[in-house]
Amino acid sequence: MGSRDGAEVMGSGCHEAKCSEATVEIKIKTLDSQTYTLQVDKCVPVPTLKEQIAIMTGVEKEQQRLICLWKSFEG
């Protein structure tokens, strides 16, 4: 895959909750309108999530902006 300008992650169910072994499905939409689906642990740290997204999309961690319920996450 070629390089992208960036990626945004939008998900539902992104509220603070007790960590459990459950996973959630998140949708990743890149700025060039490609969409990816990723299954992650509910309590995955943001830097780890960004690494997984980088592997899947080819968008470097530094270029990613994660958004959930219109709240931006740093990491």
PEMO-V169022 format. One record per residue. N is the residue number from 1. RES is the residue in three letters. PSI is psi in radians with two decimals (NA if undefined). Layout:
N	RES	PSI
N	RES	PSI
This chain:
1	MET	2.53
2	GLY	3.01
3	SER	2.70
4	ARG	2.81
5	ASP	-0.44
6	GLY	3.09
7	ALA	2.58
8	GLU	2.49
9	VAL	2.22
10	MET	2.35
11	GLY	2.84
12	SER	2.70
13	GLY	0.42
14	CYS	1.16
15	HIS	2.75
16	GLU	2.22
17	ALA	2.91
18	LYS	2.45
19	CYS	2.40
20	SER	-3.13
21	GLU	0.06
22	ALA	2.66
23	THR	2.81
24	VAL	2.69
25	GLU	2.22
26	ILE	2.62
27	LYS	2.34
28	ILE	2.19
29	LYS	2.13
30	THR	2.88
31	LEU	-0.33
32	ASP	0.37
33	SER	0.33
34	GLN	2.50
35	THR	2.37
36	TYR	2.72
37	THR	2.36
38	LEU	2.32
39	GLN	2.16
40	VAL	2.76
41	ASP	2.52
42	LYS	-0.56
43	CYS	0.47
44	VAL	2.31
45	PRO	2.61
46	VAL	-0.80
47	PRO	-0.65
48	THR	-0.72
49	LEU	-0.76
50	LYS	-0.63
51	GLU	-0.77
52	GLN	-0.71
53	ILE	-0.71
54	ALA	-0.72
55	ILE	-0.73
56	MET	-0.72
57	THR	-0.38
58	GLY	0.08
59	VAL	2.13
60	GLU	2.61
61	LYS	-0.68
62	GLU	-0.35
63	GLN	-0.03
64	GLN	2.56
65	ARG	2.01
66	LEU	2.24
67	ILE	2.30
68	CYS	2.11
69	LEU	0.70
70	TRP	0.34
71	LYS	2.27
72	SER	2.41
73	PHE	2.35
74	GLU	2.69
75	GLY	NA
